[in-house]
Amino acid sequence: MIVDQEGEEEHEREFWFKPCWSKEVPWKMSFLAWRVFKRKIPSDDNLRRFGYQLASRCYCCPNPRLDNLQHIFCTGSTASQVWGYFARSLGFNIQIRGVKQLCYEWWKKKPRNRMIRFLTHKLPMVILWELWVHYNQCKYGKESPSRARIIFKVTRDMVDCIMRKWPSWDPFPPNWNYILRRADLFKCSKIVREASWCKPPKGWIKINTAVKKGSCSFMIRNSKGEFVMAGVYSGDRDMEMIMLKECLSWCKKRGLGRVQIEGEQVRVDGDEQGLRVEWLKCDRRMNCIAQWLLDKCEGQNVVYRRVSALPKGFLYILSLEGFPHFSSLPRRDFIPVDNNQNRRWDPGGR
C-alpha cells in the first residue's frame, strides 16, 4: 500500500492545524492546541519516548490512572465529562476516542446560526487550554480535581472570545446555558441597496470617467440627464489627467462652474481651475456608458459632440443604464440584550 506523505500532511494542516489559529482566540490557547495535535506536550508517555523511566500517575481525575496525553485531554474521567457537557449542550452526539478524532468531528458539525458556529469553532482550543491549566494546578499546586471549575473557566473564556468579535455583547452572567439561549436569538440581516445612475443637481453637470491601460473616456451630461459631450483619449499613462484638465477647461469656458466627476476612483473635493468640483465614486455597473465607450473606441483619440455621431449601440446601452442595480452591504449582526429578548444592532458587527 502506497501512502502519500505529502497528502497526509496537507490533510492534517487542513483539518487539525489550520482551525487552531483564530484572531478571536488568545494565541496561547491556539499554540497549545497545535502542540497537542503535534504530540509536543510533556506528558508521561511522551517523556518515556525520550528514555525517561518514571512512575506514571494522573493528577487531574478523582480516580488516578496512567498519565498520558489522551488521558489528560480526552479520555480521562474529568476531560470526558467536560467534553460531554459541552457536546450535549450543543446537541452533538460524539464518541470520545482521541483528541484528533474528537476535534475533527466537532468541527464538521453544522450549527444553527452564525454565533453558534462561532462558539463551536472556538470551543476545542479553549477546552484544551483549561484542561491543561487544571492538570498543572492539580499536579504542581494545591488544587483538587473539579469538573465544575473547568466548565466555569471555559465559559468565561468563551465570553471573552465573543466580546472580541461582538464588543456590544453583555458579559454577565458567565453562564453557558444562558449564553446558548442568547445565541439562539442571534440573527444576521442581509441589507440590499438599490443603486442607479443619478442626474446631477440643478445647475451642475456630471462627468463620468473610465480608465483602462493607457486609455480613458468621459461622458458629460447636464442636470436633466441629457448628453452634452463624450470622448476617448489614448496615449501616455497621464492621459486621464490631461483629459480631466481639458474637460474642466471646457466647462469653465462655457460658464459651468459646478462639476461632479464620477468614476471608480474618488478624490478629495475642491476648487480646480476656478470651478467647484465634487468627486464621486460609483460602481462599474452604474458607469456602463463610459465603460462601453472606452471598450468600443479603445486606442483612439476622438470627441463626440452629437448623439448621432456616437458608435452604434449607444442608445441601447443608455437604456440599460436606467435600470436599477442591487448590491449587498456588509451583514449586520442582531444581538439580543437580555432575557426579555430586547435586541439592538451591534455597531461592531461583521
Sequence and secondary structure as in RCSB ss.txt:
>XXXX:A:sequence
MIVDQEGEEEHEREFWFKPCWSKEVPWKMSFLAWRVFKRKIPSDDNLRRFGYQLASRCYCCPNPRLDNLQHIFCT
GSTASQVWGYFARSLGFNIQIRGVKQLCYEWWKKKPRNRMIRFLTHKLPMVILWELWVHYNQCKYGKESPSRARI
IFKVTRDMVDCIMRKWPSWDPFPPNWNYILRRADLFKCSKIVREASWCKPPKGWIKINTAVKKGSCSFMIRNSKG
EFVMAGVYSGDRDMEMIMLKECLSWCKKRGLGRVQIEGEQVRVDGDEQGLRVEWLKCDRRMNCIAQWLLDKCEGQ
NVVYRRVSALPKGFLYILSLEGFPHFSSLPRRDFIPVDNNQNRRWDPGGR
>XXXX:A:secstr
    HHHHHHHHIIIIIGGG  TTS HHHHHHHHHHHTT S  HHHHHHTT       SSSSS     HHIIIII
SHHHHHHHHHHHHHTT     S HHHHHHHHHH   SSHHHHHHHHHHHHHHHHHHHHHHHHHHHSS    HHHH
HHHHHHHHHHHHHHH TT    S  HHHHHHHHHT EEE  EEEE      TT EEEEEEEETTEEEEEEE TT 
 EEEEEEEESSTTHHHHHHHHHHHHHHHTT  EEEEEESS    EEETTEEEEEEE  GGGGHHHHHHHHHSTT 
 EEE SGGGS TTHHHHHHHHTS EEEE   EEEEE STT  EEE TT  
